[in-house]
Amino acid sequence: MNIPEPSMLLDEEIYSRQLYVLGPLAMERIQKAKVLLSGLKGLGAEVAKNLVLMGIGSLTLHDPHPTCWSDLAAQVFLSENDLEKNRADASQKHLAQLNEAVQVFVHTGDITEDLLLNFQVVVLTASKLEEQLKVGTLCHKHGICFVVADTRGLVGQLFCDFGEDFIVQDPTESEPLTAAIQHISQGSPGILTLRREDNRNSFCDGDLVTFSGIEGMVELNGCSPRPIHVQEDGSLEIGDTTTFSRYLHGGIIIEVKRSKTVIHEPLNIALHQPRMVAQNHQQAHRAHCLHQAFCALHKFQQLHGRLPQPWDHADAEIVVGLAQALEPLKGREEEPLDEALLRTIALSSAGDLSPMAAILGAVAAQEVLKAISRKFMPLDQWLYFDALDCLPEDSLPNPEDCAPRGCRYDGQIAVFGAGFQKKLSLQHYFLVGTGAIGCELLKDFALVGLGAGGCGGVTVADMDHVERSNLSRQFLFRTHDVGRPKAEVAAEAAQKLNPDLRVTPFIRSLDPTTEHIFGDNFFSNIDGVVAALDSFPARHYVAARCTHYLKPLLEAGTQGTWGSASVFIPHVTEVYSGPVSASASEDVPHPVCTGRYFPSTAEHSLQWARNEFEALFQLSAKTINQQARTSLADMDRQQILTLLRLGVLGQHPQTWRDCVVWALGQWQFCFHYGIIQLLKHFPPDKVLEDGTPFWSSPKQCPQPLEFDTNQDMHLLYVLAAANLYAQMHGIPGSSDQTALRELLKLPQPDPQHLSLIFTNNLELTWTSAEFGPEMLKKLQEALEVWDKFPPLKPLMFEKDDSNFHMDFVTAAASLRSQNYGIIPFNYSQSKRIVGQIIPAIATTTAAVAGLVGLELYKVVYGARPLSAFRHSYLHLAENNFMRWVPSAPATQMFNCLKWTSWDRLKVPAGQPERTLESLLAHLQEQHGLRVRMLLYDQALLYSARWSSQKQAQCLSLRVTELVQQVTGQVPEPGLQVLVLELSCEGEEDEMAFPLLHYEL
């Protein structure tokens, strides 16, 4: 079989989130890769989906078997119309539609040695052991990376053989460490001191480093990697610097990542002496039992030509016997196999489950990427995963209930039974968010049949619209969906996967502004909530609603190859308590003075550049457009300064060259003259009253830059600024850098408006002196002239690559960093931070959705103990997989009252409605609570510290009257509960009383 060479063009917009995880070099290798995938049941389809979304060069499918009913429970690309059709043929068209850049082929013959030579990676799923051994031997012989993946009911296995000398060129997900240099001594060894703010960088003994940007000791710049030794004070020994020039100033130290060599055994050896991913002895023993269980299932299939029947105890005992008869694994201590575990695996092994396929398919696809890209450490060599905790402990299914029905859920019925399938179909769930995780969850809902019968259904809410950057992860969307509401598109796509699924989309967010839609009536008609949100504040809000309405909450999140899935059950588990934001520091702005004059980090420079964009291209345009309604006397100093920088005292720009002249003037203002002015006020040798140098860490003494058209960042700043200025004025711009260089070589007119700024010393005036009347008069006259021209177009910042917004911010931040000797962010880093982009990849997304699906089984089953549920965490880059039992809700106590975060005090309003005095008396009589303060929606309704007259005025009012009087709000029609907060006499610090639900 001759596989054509794939296209090498990379669509950076589509793969933008993935590029932050893998990097351009890995993506280049992925685009060249050719992969053979054999087996297109549910697991194989998941592997294929992930690989196509992530943009591998070509994928060849192989599966000699026809589609059967049991396939449909986990295979997303097959339907009833494909029964008896070849699985690979039926899947090919759907896979090809996921990504037009990926070539998807079907191979119909046998897997031969000649065929294998066409591929870098071969993946077998749902395959017999004999075929695994044959293909594995050939792949090992020819240096072809080999992956085996399989699921049997609620257990799964994964095996990798990347050869005996596989080099991982980038073992970790982290960026190389970098730090700014304070000083380097001449000596043996030379001692390098980091700037104080960079001492947080965790260099370790033996790390390899190189250097850049050093002035003086230039011999170190770009040197071969040098090992370092970390001293107790945090300084670094960097080797002999005796013969080097004396260190003068600046420079950065850069970690050089070490490659690692992996040695894998072929399957025929690894099968009998397996190396397994396990955190402790208990996990290792369980993995050992699972390994032998899979071997016994292969043996059973070889002997009987089939897998064990669903929940057939006779078949299960045969499997147990076969497992116990296997030769002990080499290199392991003799330890009896867990018979109960083996029996449960055999009883449920006939099933094929969507969540299990999603999890194992994601991990398998990630291993394929590791093989192709040589980025991240591969598995060593076996991974076993089981979710047998999904099975009920009290009553296991029976063979009759789990027998095939000739329906799309047969693969799932084989594990849980037809009765449970009926229960799933009657559920009504609310999915919040239809992004990457939301799409995967909707796919799982369609396959498992959640809400696909009777009065069941799924409601989805998302206010966003489909973007091209979504297409590499959000697999329910296609190119022709770009611009459409995500909720609508996802609902339509999910219903195509399962026509019985009832999906109701809302193009709305779930927040306080939509409580009239998602209120009491709405939540009373749903069984649970699944959150697929990318911000912690949104998660907190959804979690609070679930706590209020006592609804189960399932939620998941990812960042790069990290992922988590959690479950929160009323009165069983703790409530959601994630962080308020991704980083506490992200929401705290840097002091204006620090950002404007004394930056010490790349974050400072980036924030300054973002502020520059807003001031120059958005706020100034709005100010000029509104000047007829705004007095200059009402403007602050910075607003007037921005107007001057915009050029209102000069001629209105008419041509592209006018825009270039203006942009060059901004460059000189920010990075040359502005720095000179700053140094006049604060000379490099300035000393404070206590004798401390003014320019001491963390403040860095800046250096003015000289404009140079041969410097890329210099040119990029002028190009971007000129184009943005042109866009504001409706003047055609240009992206021709060659023409711009030629234009900048011509004599440029003096930017008079900038000279005027420096003459008046406005930028660095540290007093409250006002502008003189003459200046204000000139400015007012100039604004009147500008008012005769068409209104300026304020530019709202967008993180696109083609509008010069990110070019301006990146260049401005980089130049600012150069002024202050700070290590700048590159374009990609700047875009991620400024655009608040979360690195993402399809594999992690699919895995966490599968983990949520497992917990969904338990929630729907109902009345499960705490020990049945699992929070999950995974890090695919480092092969870290953890699942643990959630904590029980903490119990608080006050007098005779006991409660958890799930509890509330319920008080009926009564007929006629009770007064506040009656409510307070009820709380004291029934619960022993003497209320000190009572609040509604953060508004104070009552305080025991008020005067007796003020208290009396409140106590006589009905509670709803009091709420209306204090808040000015009339309760919404149909509102069932007023939620009140209270504090009581005698309570301890940090005590949080249960909310008071005043039932209307």
Summary of the structure (lengths in Angstrom):
residues: 1000
radius of gyration: 33.2
end to end distance: 73.1
largest distance: 100.8
contacts: 3384
relative contact order: 0.09
helix: 42%
strand: 16%
